[in-house]
Amino acid sequence: MRKFGLLHRKRIWIVFLLVIVLIILLWLFLPVSRDVRRRSIVWVECRSCYFLASPGIDTLYFNYYDTSDSSFLGMALDACSLEEITRASGFWYQPFWWLNDGRLFTSGNIVPNDSLLKVFKKSPMAFMERQLEQCRKQVLRIQHEENEYQYYMRTHSVQDEGYTLVAQHYSKLKLYHDTLIRLSNKLEMYKRLSSSALQLQRMSHYQVRSVSEKGLDSSFVECSLLKHDVAYNVALLQTVDGTLPGGASVVTGRPFDVLRMFFNYRPNRSAELVGFNRPADFALADSVEPDFIPGKLMINGKNTTQSFPVLSGIDGAPIFLSNGHLWGILADGKCVHYSYLNKLW
């Protein structure tokens, strides 16, 4: 009886292991459904600008740096008025050995370039002197334009349509002049500080809109940047609370590549790009559906090219093979396999 009991337990374990192996094999081969692919897509936005800060002085914001004359562009005392917005597609992802904790991949083009910070650190005081000089030149130019408008209004007593138009332009110019004076005074205060007391930083605010049953959600989910891989220009983001939004789905890179020895993988594969194939310069309306774009992958070792007809907003979208398996991501025009995404995890 004891021997029979041992054999019975062995059979149970063998059956259990066979069931596990069968489940794994089924999971490897079962395709990702169209609805799961659709609800894994996100629309990513990054709002960013530079700012100068020092204790006791109001922060000065600007959104661009002109290397031709070493000057700030778009200076303001309010960040919202000049934030630079970059947009791209992306998707919720998890490796096959991990549970998703609110992470997603997108194109590295969403990450702002911080090259100006290196320029500032080399010589902050000389840097500030150039900004102040450029601002003063701009003030003088605006003053000259103001004088011309004032002369016109003094010499034209008839307040016709042309006079009204000039008066409106003059009012806007005067407001801009007053703003420049305040900015110039602010730069003067910064210039008097020691280099250790002055900080130049880049403020980057990442947020995503996920896809649910009714299409693209109207609400944004706050995210933070975990990694930016420069080699393949891929960015890994994570939601601030580490959770997946309701209605969203996750796609997984399944290790079907290990089965190459049993199957003949063709170098030219039918594939599908899923994302928002729209210009990245414009925001998307609520309830917009992701686009499913058919194309071809030309696989040649580590060099893979694609033939998808795309617009800028599709950058960062996932690539699926015709059998429904995730192949990788389209980042800055390059096809990056999911195995590389696993390394970035």
Secondary structure, 3 states (H helix, E strand, C coil): CHHHHHHHHHHHHHHHHHHHHHHHHHHHHCCCCHHHHHHCEEEEEEEEEEEEEECCEEEEEECEEECCCCEEECCECCHHHCCEEEEEEEEEEEECCCCCCCEEEEEHHHCCCCHHHHHHHHCHHHHHHHHHHHHHHHHHHHHHHHHHHHHHHHHCCCCCHHHHHHHHHHHHHHHHHHHHHHHHHHHHHHHCCCHHHCEEEEEEEEEEEEEECCEECCCCEEEEEEEEECCCCEEEEEECCCCCCCCCCCEEECCHHHHHHCCCCCCEEEEEEEECCCCCCCCCCCCCCCEEEEEEEEEECCEEEECCCCCHHHCCCEEEECCCCEEEEEECCEEEEHHHHHHHC
